[in-house]
Amino acid sequence: GCAVRVFPAETPAEEILAMRPDGVVLSPGPGDPRLLSAMVEHTRALIGKTPVLGICLGHQVAARALGASTFKLPFGHRGGNHPVKEIASGRVTVTAQNHGYAVDPGGLDAAAFVSHVNLNDQTVEGIAMNSEPLITIQYHSEACPGPLDSTGIFDQFVEMMAPVAGRTR
């Protein structure tokens, strides 16, 4: 039930916000998040203005916009069957992953918190905020190499967008 418009990664936040989106998804993509300073700044300008969902590289960019840093993993997370724990519920999700960088939450804004961790190596797999509609995940919820238990993040994001869009659920 969502209409989607795709923007290039370098699109300024002001241009995106001028379209009055109900929410913004920061998609997966290749590359070192430390080299994406402009995208980090655009993301920082989106936070608090519209709901944001970050996936994989989008998660890393959002984390950097919130003060965290990123680092190269000695061995990337590749393939299916990576167990990820949602801290609040204790629920473990089997996920698909394809990334070589991870988030160091050390400088994370006080209004943000780590929401998910990788049970194999305890790296950050998700961030959320107490005060703003923002959620991120490191894994690929759109990939379905097996169980579909990770697709619920999209339902959560649609719920976050409902007040912005004037919808009720």
N, C-alpha and C positions, 0 to 999 in steps of 0.2 A: 503493500500500500504506500510505498514511498516513491516519489519522483526523484530521479538522480541526475545531477549535472556534474560533469567531470571538469576539473580545472588542472592546468599544469602545476607542478610542485612550486614553481617560483611566483605564483599569483599572490599579489599583496593581500593582506587581510581585509583592507578597506574595499577592494574590489569584490571579494567574496561576500562580505557583510552587506554590501550594496544590493546584493541579490536577495537579501532577507531570508537566508536559509533557516530551516527548522533545526538543522544540525550539520556538523561537518565531520566527515570520516577522513582521517589521515591514514592513507593506505600503505600497504607493504611496498617495498621497493628495494633496489640494490644500493649498496654504498655504505660509506663510513659516516655515521651521524655527526661526527666531530667536524666534518667538512660542509655541513649544511646550515651555516649560521643564519642565512637569510630565511630559510624555512623555519628555523627555531624562532626567529623574531616575529615572523608572520603568525606562527602558532601562539606565541605569547600574547599577541594582539587579539586573537580569537577567543582565548580563555576568558570566561565570564561574560562574553557577548552572545554566545550560542553554545548549545551542547556539543561536546567534542568526544569522538571515539578514535583512539589511535590503535592501529594494528601493526605489529612487527616494527618496521622502520618508523612508522607513525607513532608507536609507543615510545621509541627511543627519542624521537624529536620532541614529543610532548614532555617527556621526562627532563630533557635538557632545557626546555622552555620554563620548567618549574624548578630549575636550579641544580638538578642532578647532573652527573657526568656519565660518560659511557667509556667502555674499554673493549679491546679486542679479546675474544675468548681464545684460549690456547687451542681448543678444538671446538669448532662450531657445533651448534645443535642442528642436526639434520635428520629428516625422516619422521616417521610416525611413532606413536607409543611413548611420548614423553609425559610423565605424570606431573601435573601442575595442581597445587593446592590453593584454593581460595581461602584466605586466612579467616575471614569473618565466619564462614559457615563450616570450615573444615572439609568441605567437599573436594574430592580429587577428580580431576578431569584428565582423560587421555587425549593428548594433543598432537598435532603435526607441527613441525618446526623446520625453519630453513634460514638460519641467521648465524653470523659470525661475531656479533657484538652484543654486549649486555649493558644494563644500566647499573651504575653505582649510585645508590640512593643517598650518599653522604651529605650532599648540599641541598637535598630536596626541601622545597618550601614547606613551612610548618603547617600550611593548610592542606597539604597532600600527604598521602600515606601509601605504603606498599600494600597492595590488595591480594597479590598472588605470588607464589614462589615455586620454583622448579624443585621437585623433590630429588632429582638426581644430583644437583650441585648447589642448591639453595640460591641460585641467581634470581633476580627480580623478574617476574613474569606479568606483573600488572601494577598499575598505579591508579588511584582515584583521589578525589578531593572531597573534603567535608563541606565546603562552602560553595562549590561550583559544579555544574553538571559536566564532569569529565571522567571518563574511564578509559583505560588503555590495557592492552594485552600484548605480550610478546609473541605468543603462538599464532598460528594461522587458523582462525575460527571458520574461515570460508573453505578450508581444505577438509575433505572427508575421507581419509584413507581407511577409516574403520568406524568407530563409534561417532555418533552425531552429538555427543553431550556438550561440545564446546560452542555450538551455534546459538545457545541461549543469550550470548552477549549482544546479539542483534536485537532480541526482544527487549533486553534491558535498555539499549540505546533508544529504541522506538519509544519506550516508556519515558525516558528522559526528554525526548522531543515533544511529547504530547502537550505539555503546558505552553510551549513556545508556539506550536502550531494551532493552539486553540482547540485541540481535540480532547476528548475524554476517552478513557479506556476502561 
